[in-house]
Structure formats: C-alpha cells, structure tokens
C-alpha cells in the first residue's frame, strides 16, 4: 500500500531526507506515471512499488520549484493531489484545493416558491 492509498488520493507530494517524493496509488495507470515522467520527475521502482521523485542533482530551490509547478497541473488535470503541509509554503496546496473546488458540481439551486404578483 502506498502513501497515496493511505491518504485516499491519486498523488501525494512529501519531503523526506532532502528529497521531494511524489507517490501514486498502488497500480497507478501508466498514463499517470508517464505524465509524471513528462513533468521531469524521475521514476523509481522496487519490488511492486513505483514512485517518482524530483531529480537528486537539483538544489533545494529548483526541486521545490519543479514540484510547485507539477502539483497544480496534476490537480487541474483532475487528479486528487495531497501536499505535505509546509512543503511549498502553501502556494501549490492552495492551487490544488482551488482546482478541486472548481471541479465540484455546483449545488442545485433551491426551488423558490412562486409568489403571486399583484396586478392593479
């Protein structure tokens, strides 16, 4: 079970030991994994586990910038994205939340009772 599975999201971004990781659900579809590859994230696999991470050769500022650009794009693409609190200073997190809110169906308007008009 991946961290994304535990959080019940499609993708989760987190920071550990100086690296930004991007974890997907177990058995994530290849198009999602290819999209993460296309965003410049490095794909890694061990046993039955697959994850992405920001390339190690980048400095902390470049790593954060890359991940900050990827998170909103994924959220706008319809994926549920979780971002470790404090990872990006909140910018990408707010963008992901805004994208999620924009995808939600607006509530159905309440039926207003018809009021009879007075005529003179």
Buried (B, 14 or more C-beta within 10 A) or exposed (E): EBBBBEBEBBBBBBBEEEBBBBBBBEEBEEEBBEBBEEBBBBEEEEEEEBBBBBEEEBEEEEBBBBBBEBBBBBBBEEBBBBBBEEBBEEBBBEBBBEBBEEEEEEEEEEEEEEEEEEEE
